[in-house]
């Protein structure tokens, strides 16, 4: 039976928005290293195990606030959104990120 969504899911969703638009955008060097690791992981199993462990830990942290399927979807969204915001010359505004995270995390409630 799937775990129900905790009452603090919407507050946790707002923390995710802050993470995407704040902490994950702080350091361009970290972005470069992260995406270089992803490229290496796509080519070499030894690096793939590192990224798999990283993703597992990220999902585990999200599962403190969300059901496992929701945590997986949020984890994927966080990575993708951070990449787009970092590289797009016209990145999406926080309001669009908030709406997307709310749809995933708290049944569309902002």
Rosetta blueprint (number, residue, H / E / L):
1 X L
2 X L
3 X L
4 X L
5 X L
6 X L
7 X L
8 X L
9 X H
10 X H
11 X H
12 X H
13 X H
14 X H
15 X H
16 X H
17 X H
18 X H
19 X H
20 X H
21 X H
22 X L
23 X H
24 X H
25 X H
26 X L
27 X L
28 X H
29 X H
30 X H
31 X H
32 X H
33 X H
34 X H
35 X H
36 X H
37 X H
38 X H
39 X H
40 X H
41 X H
42 X H
43 X H
44 X L
45 X H
46 X H
47 X H
48 X H
49 X H
50 X H
51 X H
52 X H
53 X H
54 X H
55 X H
56 X H
57 X H
58 X H
59 X H
60 X H
61 X H
62 X H
63 X L
64 X L
65 X L
66 X L
67 X L
68 X H
69 X H
70 X H
71 X H
72 X H
73 X H
74 X H
75 X H
76 X H
77 X H
78 X H
79 X H
80 X H
81 X H
82 X H
83 X H
84 X H
85 X H
86 X H
87 X H
88 X L
89 X L
90 X L
91 X L
92 X L
93 X L
94 X H
95 X H
96 X H
97 X H
98 X H
99 X H
100 X H
101 X H
102 X H
103 X H
104 X H
105 X H
106 X L
107 X L
108 X L
109 X L
110 X L
